[in-house]
Every structure is written in C-alpha cells, then in structure tokens.
Amino acid sequence: MRGLAGPQGAAGAVEPIEHALAVDGIDEFFALIPFWRRESSVRGAGETIHLHCTDGDGEWLMRLAADSVIVTREHAKGDVAARGPASDLVLFLYGRVAPSALEVFGDASLLDRWQELVRW
C-alpha cells in the first residue's frame, strides 16, 4: 500500500480510498502483523472476524489464536462479520472509522476488541 497520507493520516477527516488500493492496504495490514511491536498482545481463544467487501472482490477471515493472528482470504462464517466497501474496511483496520461504519452481523463487541488490540 502506498500509505494513508493526506486525509487518511492520523488525524482529520477521512475520504474514500479506491477499491484496488484499499484491498492492497488490507492485505498489507495483515502481512505486517508479525512485525508489530505489540504483535504478541493480539491474541485470543479462537475468535473469528470475517471481513467482506461489498464493492468488489475481497474477503478475509481473522482467527485470534492463543499464539498468533491467522488470516486467510476466504468466505467463511465468523463470530462476527463486517461488510462494507474495501475503503471502509481498511480504514476500520487502521482505526480511522468505527465498526459502526460497517454492516455488522454477530458479536459486534469483537470488532471493538480488535480495534483496541491493534491500536497504535
């Protein structure tokens, strides 16, 4: 991803990100998890979060395991599913929009927990 510079930076209003760039940003976000300083705190007991793009291809399943976060690109039922445009999904992952910006099915508190676990 080319970064969330400008309006997508750490403060200020957010603007939509083009679909392909947003999907790339989601993939990059997950690829970088092993390199995070706080990576060892992003754990769980097998809870699952399904992200689903509504504006094109893109689905991810995150499993919060006891020793890692496991991410696969697949359609699968999660403890919670969050649906929205790829732009909203990547902005959610970076904490730039709240889970309420997405269509949520299942245990919505898991999305709040995710944002707390990955907060910069």
N, C-alpha and C positions, 0 to 999 in steps of 0.2 A: 504494500500500500504506500502511497506517496505521502502519507501523513495527514493529520487532521489540522492543518494550518488554517489561518484565517478564521472565518466564522465557526469552524468546528474545533477551534483551540480550547484551551482550558476554561475560558470564561466567555460570556456573551451569548448572543442568540445563535441557534443552530440553523443551518439551511440543509435542504435535501442533498444527498450525495448520489451521483449517477449509479445505477444498479450494478454494472460490472465492477466499478471501483469499490462499491460498498461490499460486494461479495468477496472481492480480493482482500479487503480490510478485515472481514470476519475470519477468513482463512489465516491471514497473517496474525491476527489476535491470538488464535488458538495455537499456532505454530510457536509463538513466543512464550507461552505459559511456562515451559521448563526453565526459562532463563530469568523469570521474575525473581526479584529479591524475596518476595513474600510467597513464593510458589508453594512452600511447604505448609502454609496455612489454608490453602484452598483444597479442603478435604471434605469428606462426608462419609455416609454409611450406605452408599449406592444410590442416592437420589439421582433422578434424571430430569434433564431440561431439554425439551425439543424446541428448536428454533426453525421456523418455516417462513420462507419468503412468499409474499403474496403477489409480487410483481415480476416473477420470473423464476428460473431455476435457483435452488438453494435451500438445503435442509441440513441441519446438524443436530446430533444428539450428544449432549454432555452428560457424563456419568461422574458424579463426585464420589470417588473411591477412597478407601482408607489411606492409600499411599500415593494417589495421583488424580489428575483430572483426565479422563479418557474421552476423546472427541472423535466421533465418526460422522461421515457425511452420508446420512441415510434418513429415510422416513421410518419413524418408529414411535410408539406411544411412550410418552414420558410422564413423570409425576406431574409435570406442568408443561404445557405447550404455549409458546408465544409466537403469534403470527403478525406479520406486518411487512411493509416494504423493506428491502435489504438495507436501505438508508437508516430506517428506524432501528433495525436490529443491530447494526454496527454501532450506532450512537448509544443504544442501550448498553451494549457490552463495554463501551468506554465510559459509561456513567453520565453521558450527556443528555439522555432522556430517561424518564422514569418508566417502570414497567407499565404504567397506566397509558402510555403512548401506544401500546401493543394490544392486540386482541388476545386475551389470556383464557386458557382452559385448564382447570385443575388447581393445584396448590400454589396460588399466586404468591404466598409468603416465601416460597423458594426463590422467586426472582429477586425479591428484596434481599434475601440472604446472599444470593450470588453477587449482587452489586456491593454488598458490604465486604464479602470475602476478597473481591478483586479491586477494591478501592485503592487508588494510587497513593 
